[in-house]
Amino acid sequence: MFSFTYQFSRQVLGGWIFVIVIGSLSIWLANYWLGASTALELRKTSIERLSLYEATLLGELDKYRYLPFVLSGNEDVKELLTTFQDDTYFANKVSQSLAETNNKAEANVLYIMDKKGNTLASSNWQDETSFVGHNYSFRPYFQDAIEGREGRFFAIGTISGIPGFFMSHPVYEDSSIIGAAVVKVNLTPLQQQWNDGGENVFITDGNGVIFLASKKDWLYKSLRPIPSKQLQKLHQIRQYGASNFDILGTNHVSVAGDLATEIEGNRYLETKQDIANTDWKIHYLVSVSPITENQRTIVAIGIGVIVTLLVLALFIRERRQKVISTRRALEAEKMEDMNRQLEIEIEERRRTEKELRAAQDGLVQAGKLAALGQMSAAIAYEINQPIAAIQNDVSNCVTYLKDENDQELNSSLTEISSLTEKMGMITAQLKNFARKSSMKIRPIDVVKAINRAGHLMQPVLKARSVHLEISTAPEAMLISGDEIRLEQVFVNLYRNAVDAMKFIKDEKIISINAFVIDNQVNVTVSDTGTGLEDHVLNKLYDPFFTTKSNSESLGLGLSITYGIIKDLKGEIQASNNPDGGACFVLSFPRHIEK
């Protein structure tokens, strides 16, 4: 006994250890997978955001790229650079024109420089920080323009102290360069947008210097040490003013199988890409906190699951014997309940079968009434026409009677009689179709049922612009059955065909072909509608299955049709025509008179 208990305890302990080891391994794998997938999603989002920010930056710059070129062709600008360099009045006139242009262009500053780099006119000529009179020959954008190229340069303004992007274009006079036209674009609002959006974005130049950033503390810091020769050049052209180019402290650490960048104690996934036509790089930083939060969550869930499983195992072990005995008692009780329930269900099924047989005739009748209800609008329209004509003829009869015009009176009364006969024919068809079937089996003519169903559906066919083509064999086609029910079969098929061609713009045709093969009477009903999908063919005759909306159909038409055909010992098959549209083939045993 002791040996068995000891062995059992060892098995239980081994099972728990196995569960803990497998659970821990699962937690580690789930933790790693979730972290890696989260990092991948963050990378994808970062690439999309980078493309957006790059497009926004280039779009902002391209808005003003045309201005230097346009200014370089201005005749007043050329005259200022060639004839009126020392004329203050003319220079002020050009400056005022630049200011008016800039009010519409909404750049930072527009200005004109001569060949020596002196600013002769500027849109900010009346401001304290006016560029007029200052020499910018040391700027690379001026040197590019004087050498015949478009200049593009980012720098901090030496007068205003406002950073901006400078674009220049040479001014020509008889193929000679006489000066440069320059536009300065202030990119500070763009940085503010990044900051307001809570994004971590910055742009570096070819030296690794951050000159645009969502965080002001990062501006004009460098990602790497700048060689002394390059540093001297930066101070010479005063690109970033008196910046010291401190190194932005970064460190790379592994996070969820990815490499994260640590800046000022915060960890980010860094994504960067080159900006077209520049030596700039745009950097996008996204915090790794979603990764760590997801990993903490999965670890907590995993530990909770393992603890729950262990507690549950202890509980199950303690209650095992009691549960087994209780289960046996419950199973015996359930068996008794199941036997009683089975007897009740058998009795209920017998009663349901009786009710079903009684309801079947009612369902067929309801199907006919539903068909009449759906056709009511077209039938009402068909009857309203003779009613309106009768009203008009009655009014004319009164007039003819007063005028003692017997000939016209007789003609109107004859027309009224004809119209009432027409209405009587319509109502007689409806009454005959609506009456309950006698269910007496006798020889019936299939062609007659086809034609009578066509007459009954004529108002609907006319309203929907549907043409009915009936082709029948010359010999008699008799089957054993009930005439009213057979008419309902064809009415249901006609209705379905009309609905299938509801949205067809081409010619709408229902084709009926009746013929005899051996001892079988076959009827094909086809249309030029949308046809039947494969999944519809499998459920076509199921009760309440319909491809129409609930307001258009209850899904009983084809189910009733199928039941009637089976009662008449017939068969029905549905398929699609090669040229489009649905096709139903009906087969009945032929009645041969003895």
Secondary structure as GFF3:
##gff-version 3
##sequence-region A 1 594
A	DSSP	alpha_helix	2	62	.	.	.	ID=ss1
A	DSSP	alpha_helix	66	72	.	.	.	ID=ss2
A	DSSP	alpha_helix	75	82	.	.	.	ID=ss3
A	DSSP	alpha_helix	88	105	.	.	.	ID=ss4
A	DSSP	beta_strand	109	114	.	.	.	ID=ss5
A	DSSP	beta_strand	119	122	.	.	.	ID=ss6
A	DSSP	alpha_helix	140	146	.	.	.	ID=ss7
A	DSSP	beta_strand	151	156	.	.	.	ID=ss8
A	DSSP	beta_strand	163	173	.	.	.	ID=ss9
A	DSSP	beta_strand	176	185	.	.	.	ID=ss10
A	DSSP	alpha_helix	188	196	.	.	.	ID=ss11
A	DSSP	beta_strand	200	204	.	.	.	ID=ss12
A	DSSP	beta_strand	210	213	.	.	.	ID=ss13
A	DSSP	three_ten_helix	216	218	.	.	.	ID=ss14
A	DSSP	alpha_helix	228	237	.	.	.	ID=ss15
A	DSSP	beta_strand	250	255	.	.	.	ID=ss16
A	DSSP	beta_strand	258	263	.	.	.	ID=ss17
A	DSSP	beta_strand	266	274	.	.	.	ID=ss18
A	DSSP	beta_strand	281	287	.	.	.	ID=ss19
A	DSSP	alpha_helix	289	374	.	.	.	ID=ss20
A	DSSP	alpha_helix	376	403	.	.	.	ID=ss21
A	DSSP	alpha_helix	406	434	.	.	.	ID=ss22
A	DSSP	beta_strand	442	445	.	.	.	ID=ss23
A	DSSP	alpha_helix	446	463	.	.	.	ID=ss24
A	DSSP	beta_strand	466	472	.	.	.	ID=ss25
A	DSSP	beta_strand	478	481	.	.	.	ID=ss26
A	DSSP	alpha_helix	483	500	.	.	.	ID=ss27
A	DSSP	beta_strand	508	517	.	.	.	ID=ss28
A	DSSP	beta_strand	520	527	.	.	.	ID=ss29
A	DSSP	alpha_helix	534	538	.	.	.	ID=ss30
A	DSSP	alpha_helix	557	567	.	.	.	ID=ss31
A	DSSP	beta_strand	571	576	.	.	.	ID=ss32
A	DSSP	beta_strand	582	589	.	.	.	ID=ss33
###
